[in-house]
Amino acid sequence: MPEKEPLQQIKLVKLDSSKSKTIEDTTLYLSIGNPDTSLVIFMYKNADNYDYDLQREEYIRWDLEEQTMVNLFKNLYKDSKYLYSKLNKINSNKNRFIQDARKALMADYKEYNYISDMMEFEYFLQKKDSMLLSIVDDMCNNKKVSIEELNLVKKLTSSIKRSL
């Protein structure tokens, strides 16, 4: 029996979240060789199944590279009657994700008194989100925050102050 082409062997794996939603794992699309295409396919297939915990990395990347991703999305799905409804849903999910990420960052800061090792911190730092400045101000007055953490966060967020 002749060996099948690698693309013909790709199968989608379903992951069950604790909320009993089904998120389609398209990481196997990476074998195509283009992580942008993999992300776009993932976002299209999962636009109706937003889950902060399971999709943080995807929404961070979508937001930080949005123009590239939207252009690729429109190109890949130009013949789909769901093109704009899916894009609208993804945009709505992205806005919800930003709010969820802010809440997660604040909750972890309040609980652990540090933020520098959090994925959400890196994300907001790359976005140059001024919300980080309010956390830094609070950290300056919080005696539970270590001097090392405070100095690191101040140094990392200094680029945000310069850009405002």
C-alpha positions as CSV (number, residue, x, y, z in Angstrom):
1,M,0.0,0.0,0.0
2,P,1.6,3.4,-1.0
3,E,2.4,5.8,1.8
4,K,0.0,8.7,2.1
5,E,1.1,12.3,1.8
6,P,1.6,14.0,5.2
7,L,-1.2,16.4,4.6
8,Q,-3.6,13.6,4.0
9,Q,-2.8,12.1,7.5
10,I,-3.8,15.2,9.5
11,K,-6.6,14.6,11.8
12,L,-8.1,17.0,14.3
13,V,-7.9,16.2,18.0
14,K,-10.7,17.3,20.2
15,L,-9.9,18.6,23.7
16,D,-12.6,18.8,26.4
17,S,-12.4,21.8,28.7
18,S,-13.8,21.8,32.2
19,K,-16.7,23.9,30.9
20,S,-17.7,21.0,28.6
21,K,-17.0,23.1,25.5
22,T,-15.1,21.5,22.7
23,I,-12.1,23.3,21.4
24,E,-10.6,21.9,18.3
25,D,-6.8,21.5,18.6
26,T,-5.3,22.4,15.2
27,T,-1.7,22.2,16.3
28,L,-1.3,19.3,13.8
29,Y,-1.7,21.9,11.1
30,L,1.7,23.1,12.0
31,S,3.0,20.2,9.9
32,I,1.8,22.3,6.9
33,G,4.8,24.5,7.9
34,N,3.0,27.8,8.5
35,P,2.1,28.8,12.1
36,D,0.1,31.7,10.8
37,T,-2.2,29.4,8.8
38,S,-2.5,27.2,11.8
39,L,-3.6,30.0,14.0
40,V,-6.1,31.3,11.4
41,I,-7.7,27.8,11.0
42,F,-7.8,27.4,14.8
43,M,-9.5,30.8,15.2
44,Y,-12.0,30.1,12.4
45,K,-13.0,26.7,13.8
46,N,-13.2,27.9,17.4
47,A,-14.7,31.3,17.0
48,D,-17.9,30.1,18.8
49,N,-16.0,28.3,21.6
50,Y,-14.1,31.0,23.5
51,D,-12.3,29.7,26.6
52,Y,-9.7,32.0,28.2
53,D,-7.7,29.3,29.9
54,L,-7.4,27.1,26.8
55,Q,-6.9,29.9,24.2
56,R,-4.7,32.5,25.9
57,E,-1.7,32.0,23.6
58,E,-3.9,32.1,20.4
59,Y,-5.6,35.3,21.4
60,I,-2.4,37.0,22.5
61,R,-0.8,36.2,19.1
62,W,-4.0,37.1,17.2
63,D,-4.1,40.5,18.9
64,L,-0.4,41.3,18.6
65,E,-0.3,40.3,14.9
66,E,-3.9,41.2,14.1
67,Q,-3.5,42.9,10.7
68,T,-1.4,40.0,9.3
69,M,-3.9,37.4,10.7
70,V,-7.0,39.2,9.5
71,N,-5.6,39.5,6.0
72,L,-4.7,35.8,5.9
73,F,-8.1,35.0,7.4
74,K,-9.9,36.9,4.6
75,N,-7.7,35.3,2.0
76,L,-8.2,31.7,3.3
77,Y,-11.9,32.1,3.8
78,K,-12.9,34.6,1.1
79,D,-15.5,32.1,-0.3
80,S,-17.0,31.3,3.1
81,K,-20.4,32.8,3.8
82,Y,-19.4,32.9,7.4
83,L,-16.3,35.1,6.8
84,Y,-17.5,38.3,8.4
85,S,-19.6,36.7,11.1
86,K,-16.5,34.7,12.2
87,L,-14.3,37.8,12.1
88,N,-16.9,39.7,14.2
89,K,-17.1,36.8,16.7
90,I,-13.3,36.6,16.9
91,N,-13.1,40.4,17.5
92,S,-15.7,40.2,20.2
93,N,-13.8,37.3,21.8
94,K,-10.6,39.3,21.6
95,N,-12.1,42.2,23.4
96,R,-13.4,39.8,26.0
97,F,-10.0,38.2,26.2
98,I,-8.3,41.5,26.9
99,Q,-10.7,42.1,29.8
100,D,-10.2,38.5,31.1
101,A,-6.4,39.0,30.9
102,R,-6.6,42.2,32.8
103,K,-8.6,40.5,35.5
104,A,-6.2,37.6,35.7
105,L,-3.2,39.9,35.9
106,M,-4.8,41.9,38.7
107,A,-5.9,38.8,40.6
108,D,-2.5,37.2,40.5
109,Y,-0.9,40.5,41.5
110,K,-3.2,40.8,44.5
111,E,-2.6,37.2,45.5
112,Y,1.1,36.8,44.8
113,N,2.5,40.4,44.7
114,Y,4.4,39.8,41.5
115,I,3.6,39.9,37.8
116,S,6.8,39.8,35.9
117,D,6.7,36.1,35.0
118,M,3.1,36.1,33.8
119,M,2.2,35.6,30.2
120,E,-0.4,38.4,30.5
121,F,2.3,40.8,31.8
122,E,4.4,40.1,28.7
123,Y,1.3,40.6,26.5
124,F,0.3,43.9,27.9
125,L,4.0,45.0,27.9
126,Q,4.1,44.3,24.1
127,K,0.8,46.2,23.6
128,K,2.2,49.1,25.7
129,D,-1.0,49.0,27.7
130,S,-1.1,51.8,30.2
131,M,-3.0,49.6,32.7
132,L,0.4,48.2,33.7
133,L,1.4,51.7,34.9
134,S,-1.5,51.7,37.5
135,I,-0.2,48.3,38.7
136,V,3.3,49.7,39.0
137,D,2.0,52.6,41.0
138,D,0.2,50.3,43.3
139,M,3.3,48.1,43.6
140,C,5.3,51.1,44.8
141,N,3.1,51.4,47.8
142,N,2.8,47.7,48.5
143,K,5.3,46.5,51.1
144,K,4.7,42.9,50.2
145,V,6.3,43.4,46.7
146,S,10.0,42.6,46.7
147,I,12.5,45.3,45.7
148,E,13.7,43.1,42.9
149,E,10.2,42.6,41.5
150,L,9.4,46.3,41.7
151,N,12.7,47.3,40.0
152,L,12.2,44.8,37.3
153,V,8.6,45.8,36.6
154,K,9.6,49.5,36.6
155,K,12.4,48.9,34.2
156,L,10.2,46.8,31.8
157,T,7.3,49.3,31.9
158,S,9.5,52.4,31.3
159,S,9.0,52.0,27.6
160,I,5.2,52.5,28.1
161,K,5.8,55.8,29.9
162,R,8.0,57.0,27.0
163,S,5.4,56.1,24.4
164,L,2.5,57.9,26.1
